[in-house]
Amino acid sequence: MSQRYFPISWDELHRDARALAWRLMELSPFDRIAAITRGGLAPAAIIARELDIRLVDTICVVSYREIEGEKAEERGDITILKGLDGDGTGLLVIDDLVDSGETAKTVKRMLPNAHLATVYAKPAGLAVVDTYVTLVSQDTWIVFPWDEGETIAKAHAAGKRP
């Protein structure tokens, strides 16, 4: 299967996250919001502001890992680094993307009453997400603005300046 690349700018992400907030407004009120890290952090901050939600938390998940020797990532096993207590009642969970749906399924098992919303969605994950804004094809790799360029940590590990 060929891979399509779909770069998203900060302005586009902000616009799309606000569009998601608009859809979520009809479902409010939510008591609190949780971002699935790391991809959900920026959209969750925008949505928390738009919906005037002050209680913001994180669910820390690792689902993509670097392919050694390449500038690419691949899906791996889901690892929960930090979860949340409770059943998710009143909780809005935000992620940037639902892809295969595996991360979303894991979060839904942890927090069955939470409302899970993503800015972007692929067909394989649609059954798991409650609300999304933009549907992209399964063979599309979304390049988020925070994925552009080398990180400071990688540059430092390689002995160079970013």
Stockholm file with secondary structure:
# STOCKHOLM 1.0

chainA/1-162         MSQRYFPISWDELHRDARALAWRLMELSPFDRIAAITRGGLAPAAIIARELDIRLVDTICVVSYREIEGEKAEERGDITILKGLDGDGTGLLVIDDLVDSGETAKTVKRMLPNAHLATVYAKPAGLAVVDTYVTLVSQDTWIVFPWDEGETIAKAHAAGKRP
#=GR chainA/1-162 SS CCCEEEECCHHHHHHHHHHHHHHHHTTCCCSEEEEEETTTHHHHHHHHHHTTCCCEEEEEEEEEEECTTSSCEEEEEEEEEECCSSCCTTEEEEEEEESSSHHHHHHHHHCTTSEEEEEEECGGGTTTCSEEEEECCTTEEEECGGGSSCCHHHHHHTTSCC
#=GC SS_cons         CCCEEEECCHHHHHHHHHHHHHHHHTTCCCSEEEEEETTTHHHHHHHHHHTTCCCEEEEEEEEEEECTTSSCEEEEEEEEEECCSSCCTTEEEEEEEESSSHHHHHHHHHCTTSEEEEEEECGGGTTTCSEEEEECCTTEEEECGGGSSCCHHHHHHTTSCC
//
